[in-house]
């Protein structure tokens, strides 16, 4: 089985509280750092790229960073109970 770009993502940090899950990821092929925010109550998600030097601050304050970046909305299908989601660009 060939590895895809998504499978080469490495989770650097993850936290969840009150139905909102935030993940900080790094992609080996592109060296991109991304923040993904999933709201399980509304079934909505967003993802945006962040500079590595601001990664921890963006992880701690994702909505502030998403407002200043071109956050990509992810249309989500059913969100499984294990916290993973399947998404496509909206």
ChimeraX commands (.cxc) that place a marker at each C-alpha (Angstrom):
marker #1 position 0.00,0.00,0.00 radius 0.5
marker #1 position 1.48,3.35,-1.03 radius 0.5
marker #1 position 1.60,6.10,1.58 radius 0.5
marker #1 position -0.41,9.21,0.84 radius 0.5
marker #1 position 0.42,12.79,1.85 radius 0.5
marker #1 position -2.26,12.56,4.54 radius 0.5
marker #1 position -0.75,9.41,6.03 radius 0.5
marker #1 position 2.63,11.15,6.23 radius 0.5
marker #1 position 1.19,13.71,8.61 radius 0.5
marker #1 position 2.51,13.56,12.13 radius 0.5
marker #1 position 0.37,14.70,15.04 radius 0.5
marker #1 position 2.44,16.99,17.24 radius 0.5
marker #1 position -0.26,17.91,19.76 radius 0.5
marker #1 position -3.94,17.28,20.36 radius 0.5
marker #1 position -6.47,18.54,22.86 radius 0.5
marker #1 position -10.22,18.31,23.24 radius 0.5
marker #1 position -12.70,20.09,25.46 radius 0.5
marker #1 position -16.44,20.70,25.39 radius 0.5
marker #1 position -16.92,19.06,21.99 radius 0.5
marker #1 position -14.06,20.90,20.26 radius 0.5
marker #1 position -10.93,19.00,19.20 radius 0.5
marker #1 position -7.77,20.82,18.10 radius 0.5
marker #1 position -4.83,19.10,16.42 radius 0.5
marker #1 position -1.41,20.45,15.50 radius 0.5
marker #1 position 0.12,18.46,12.63 radius 0.5
marker #1 position 3.28,18.47,10.58 radius 0.5
marker #1 position 3.54,17.07,7.05 radius 0.5
marker #1 position 6.88,15.48,6.19 radius 0.5
marker #1 position 6.66,15.85,2.37 radius 0.5
marker #1 position 5.70,19.53,2.39 radius 0.5
marker #1 position 7.11,20.53,5.82 radius 0.5
marker #1 position 3.79,22.34,6.40 radius 0.5
marker #1 position 2.43,22.86,9.89 radius 0.5
marker #1 position -1.36,22.86,10.13 radius 0.5
marker #1 position -4.01,23.37,12.77 radius 0.5
marker #1 position -7.27,21.42,12.50 radius 0.5
marker #1 position -10.31,22.36,14.60 radius 0.5
marker #1 position -13.32,20.03,14.75 radius 0.5
marker #1 position -16.55,21.03,16.49 radius 0.5
marker #1 position -18.40,17.77,17.13 radius 0.5
marker #1 position -21.57,19.59,18.21 radius 0.5
marker #1 position -22.06,21.41,14.92 radius 0.5
marker #1 position -20.26,18.84,12.71 radius 0.5
marker #1 position -18.05,21.60,11.31 radius 0.5
marker #1 position -14.31,21.71,10.93 radius 0.5
marker #1 position -11.61,24.03,9.66 radius 0.5
marker #1 position -7.95,23.68,8.86 radius 0.5
marker #1 position -5.26,26.24,8.22 radius 0.5
marker #1 position -1.52,26.39,7.73 radius 0.5
marker #1 position 0.60,28.24,10.26 radius 0.5
marker #1 position 4.25,29.27,10.38 radius 0.5
marker #1 position 6.26,26.84,12.48 radius 0.5
marker #1 position 7.49,29.62,14.76 radius 0.5
marker #1 position 3.87,30.41,15.73 radius 0.5
marker #1 position 2.63,26.80,15.89 radius 0.5
marker #1 position 2.23,26.51,19.66 radius 0.5
marker #1 position 0.50,29.88,19.95 radius 0.5
marker #1 position -1.85,28.95,17.08 radius 0.5
marker #1 position -2.56,25.62,18.77 radius 0.5
marker #1 position -3.50,27.44,21.98 radius 0.5
marker #1 position -5.52,30.17,20.19 radius 0.5
marker #1 position -6.74,28.63,16.91 radius 0.5
marker #1 position -9.71,30.92,16.31 radius 0.5
marker #1 position -7.55,34.03,16.55 radius 0.5
marker #1 position -5.17,32.60,13.96 radius 0.5
marker #1 position -7.93,31.25,11.72 radius 0.5
marker #1 position -9.41,34.74,11.48 radius 0.5
marker #1 position -6.14,36.10,10.07 radius 0.5
marker #1 position -5.39,33.17,7.75 radius 0.5
marker #1 position -7.21,31.64,4.84 radius 0.5
marker #1 position -8.77,28.88,6.92 radius 0.5
marker #1 position -10.06,26.01,4.83 radius 0.5
marker #1 position -13.51,24.79,5.82 radius 0.5
marker #1 position -13.83,21.04,5.79 radius 0.5
marker #1 position -17.20,19.49,5.04 radius 0.5
marker #1 position -17.39,16.64,7.48 radius 0.5
marker #1 position -19.25,13.41,7.30 radius 0.5
marker #1 position -20.25,11.53,10.42 radius 0.5
marker #1 position -17.69,12.15,13.14 radius 0.5
marker #1 position -16.76,8.81,14.69 radius 0.5
marker #1 position -16.57,8.45,18.46 radius 0.5
marker #1 position -12.80,7.95,18.31 radius 0.5
marker #1 position -12.40,11.63,17.34 radius 0.5
marker #1 position -11.29,11.07,13.75 radius 0.5
marker #1 position -13.16,12.59,10.85 radius 0.5
marker #1 position -13.36,12.21,7.11 radius 0.5
marker #1 position -13.39,15.56,5.35 radius 0.5
marker #1 position -13.42,17.11,1.93 radius 0.5
marker #1 position -12.90,20.69,0.87 radius 0.5
marker #1 position -16.06,22.71,0.91 radius 0.5
marker link #1:1,2 radius 0.2
marker link #1:2,3 radius 0.2
marker link #1:3,4 radius 0.2
marker link #1:4,5 radius 0.2
marker link #1:5,6 radius 0.2
marker link #1:6,7 radius 0.2
marker link #1:7,8 radius 0.2
marker link #1:8,9 radius 0.2
marker link #1:9,10 radius 0.2
marker link #1:10,11 radius 0.2
marker link #1:11,12 radius 0.2
marker link #1:12,13 radius 0.2
marker link #1:13,14 radius 0.2
marker link #1:14,15 radius 0.2
marker link #1:15,16 radius 0.2
marker link #1:16,17 radius 0.2
marker link #1:17,18 radius 0.2
marker link #1:18,19 radius 0.2
marker link #1:19,20 radius 0.2
marker link #1:20,21 radius 0.2
marker link #1:21,22 radius 0.2
marker link #1:22,23 radius 0.2
marker link #1:23,24 radius 0.2
marker link #1:24,25 radius 0.2
marker link #1:25,26 radius 0.2
marker link #1:26,27 radius 0.2
marker link #1:27,28 radius 0.2
marker link #1:28,29 radius 0.2
marker link #1:29,30 radius 0.2
marker link #1:30,31 radius 0.2
marker link #1:31,32 radius 0.2
marker link #1:32,33 radius 0.2
marker link #1:33,34 radius 0.2
marker link #1:34,35 radius 0.2
marker link #1:35,36 radius 0.2
marker link #1:36,37 radius 0.2
marker link #1:37,38 radius 0.2
marker link #1:38,39 radius 0.2
marker link #1:39,40 radius 0.2
marker link #1:40,41 radius 0.2
marker link #1:41,42 radius 0.2
marker link #1:42,43 radius 0.2
marker link #1:43,44 radius 0.2
marker link #1:44,45 radius 0.2
marker link #1:45,46 radius 0.2
marker link #1:46,47 radius 0.2
marker link #1:47,48 radius 0.2
marker link #1:48,49 radius 0.2
marker link #1:49,50 radius 0.2
marker link #1:50,51 radius 0.2
marker link #1:51,52 radius 0.2
marker link #1:52,53 radius 0.2
marker link #1:53,54 radius 0.2
marker link #1:54,55 radius 0.2
marker link #1:55,56 radius 0.2
marker link #1:56,57 radius 0.2
marker link #1:57,58 radius 0.2
marker link #1:58,59 radius 0.2
marker link #1:59,60 radius 0.2
marker link #1:60,61 radius 0.2
marker link #1:61,62 radius 0.2
marker link #1:62,63 radius 0.2
marker link #1:63,64 radius 0.2
marker link #1:64,65 radius 0.2
marker link #1:65,66 radius 0.2
marker link #1:66,67 radius 0.2
marker link #1:67,68 radius 0.2
marker link #1:68,69 radius 0.2
marker link #1:69,70 radius 0.2
marker link #1:70,71 radius 0.2
marker link #1:71,72 radius 0.2
marker link #1:72,73 radius 0.2
marker link #1:73,74 radius 0.2
marker link #1:74,75 radius 0.2
marker link #1:75,76 radius 0.2
marker link #1:76,77 radius 0.2
marker link #1:77,78 radius 0.2
marker link #1:78,79 radius 0.2
marker link #1:79,80 radius 0.2
marker link #1:80,81 radius 0.2
marker link #1:81,82 radius 0.2
marker link #1:82,83 radius 0.2
marker link #1:83,84 radius 0.2
marker link #1:84,85 radius 0.2
marker link #1:85,86 radius 0.2
marker link #1:86,87 radius 0.2
marker link #1:87,88 radius 0.2
marker link #1:88,89 radius 0.2
marker link #1:89,90 radius 0.2
view
